[in-house]
Every structure is written in structure tokens, then in C-alpha cells.
């Protein structure tokens, strides 16, 4: 019995050890022209630092143990002993509008080797502080997820025309294991038809099809096939009561998705107020905040004084999926949708609009 228990324990520990090793990323560097200082590892966003290591004569090694089962986007930046920050980008084989495209990320593959000299660069029309430098890393050696990332054009998901859909399918066929492709399809899922997303998903192969992201996207997409049969939810208004989103007395509706913490959203509000003051009486204005902090939302409303319908919902709300599906909300804000009185989307736009663009957008035809 003791022997059996010992064998089981060794087996169990070896399984745990294998899983931990599979989630570990070793980042090894030998960069002769990197000054002594500290290297910081971040995930997803440059300000989300997760680890650091001292560098000496350009040499360093970092071991990062991720908690997630799926690979993550990682990046590095360095601060030397004089306080000069170096932000790293990495050479790729990808293109952006026909030209070369560097990436600030690599994936959390098992081993990342960064060996060779750094190259400083300054983009045109950009003035940098003497304490901040942009540097291009030597070509790195990494695993299959990073390889896929560096061979997928940076503008692949910039438009959703028929030729672009074909390019996306071809890339999935080439890299059917790529989380970068899966994550981008998920980020843009509402810009594709349910049929297109279904076709994309069928092209992925291997263990990625068992991932949480794949299963979640697949389940969401199945609901989209029946979206037209789903009633529009009521959302909370400034009085704390549930309210309908669109008022049927109006012929057209402008729905603006924003949040109190979104700089471009706040910057756009004076333009919206200007349009609202002279709008066509048949046009309804509706703002929907995706804030998770109700107090922050109410404080922003008090500051901005928007005199039209104000509603709130966040991604934790069970009805958020219905809002995503109906308004084709992918998550990027500010996001504006122009609808007719049958709740059909006539046009939409993402990002901060200029005065002229916004005026043109809300024209009733």
C-alpha cells in the first residue's frame, strides 16, 4: 500500500511539475549595448508590470510563471541607472499598409532569447524626452505563438471586406494554433457576421479548440444566430430605474458608448453637446456608459452636464451580451451607432470624432 501511495505521489507531483513548467516563460538576454539597470516585464499593457530583473553588462534572465492556462502578450522596458527608460519593440515579418511593422509584444512561449545589439529610433514628427528612448530589439528566438504573431500583418483586422475575410481564413489555415488570431477574432466578433465567425472557428485545430477563449467565443456566437429574436433589455438610468434604450417617437437614434475613465470619450462630449443643441427634432441622443463604478459615472455626469438620456451597463451584467450583439459593440470606446426606428444599424464609428465628422455622421437622410 505504501509503495502504491509513493508511486501515485511521485506521479501526481510530476504532473503538477509538468503543468507548472508548461506555464513558465524564461526570458534570456545578452544585449551588449544595454546599460546596467532594471528590466521590467509587463503583460497586455506597458503599465501592468508583473516582474523585474537587474541587468549587468547587457545580460539578464527572468523566469515568469503565468497563472493562466492560455498564453499572454508580454513586453519589456528598461530603466538604466541614470533613469533613462527604453521601450522595446521587436522586428517581425508582418506588414502594416505594405510597410514593415514592429511589435511591442511577444507571447509567453517557453523560451524567449534576445541576443544582439539594440537599435535606437525616433518616429517622424515625434519629439521624445531625453529620459525616454524607443529601441528596436535584435530579432528574437521564441516559440510557435510568437512566430505566428510575427507573421500576421498588423492591419489584418483593420477592415472586414470580403478580401479581408479571405485573408483571415488563410492565416488561420497557416497558423491554426494561433491565440493571436483567436483573440483578434474575439475582439472584433461583432464586426463579423455569425456565419463568418463560425467559419473562422472551424479552421482552428489542436488544443486551442479546448481553450476557455475558444469555447466562450463559440458559445457567444451561437447566441448571435438567434439575436433578432432577443428582446432589447432595459438599462439603469440616472434615477436608478430601468429604462428603455430607444424611444419609438423618434425616427433616428444616436447611441454613444463611453465611460468616465475614457479620455477620448470625455474629449468628445463638448462636440456632442454642440450637435445636440442644433440637432434635428427627429433625432434621439442616448449615451450608454460601460463604467463598473457607478459613483465615477455619476460624478462624470455632474461634471459634463449632458442633457439627454443617460444609461449604464457593464460587462458583468447578464444583459451586456445582448447589448453587444444588438449594437455590434466590440469593447473599444468611444463607439457611436446610428439607428433607424426599427433598431437597424445604419452606420457606426469607433474612436474620437472631429467636429465635421460628427456633424456628417448624425445627418438624417
ABEGO torsion letter per residue (X at the ends): XAAAAAAAAAAAAAAAAAAAAAABBBBBBBBAABBBEBBBBBBGBAABBABBBBBBGGBBBBBBBBABABBBBBBBBBBBAAGBBBBBBBBBABBBGGBBBBBABBBBBABBBBBEBBBBBBBBGBBBBAABBBBBBBBBBBBAAAAAAAABBAAAAABABAAAAAAAAAAAAABAABAAAAAAAAAAAAABBAAAAAAAAAABBEAAAABAAAAAAAAAAAAAAAAAABBBBBBBBAAGBBBBABBAABABBBBBBBBAABAAAAAAAAAAAAAAAABBAABBBBBBBABABAAAAAAAAAAAGBBBBBBBBBAABAAAAAAAAAAGBAGBOBBBBBBBAAGBBABBBBEBBBAAAAAAAABBX
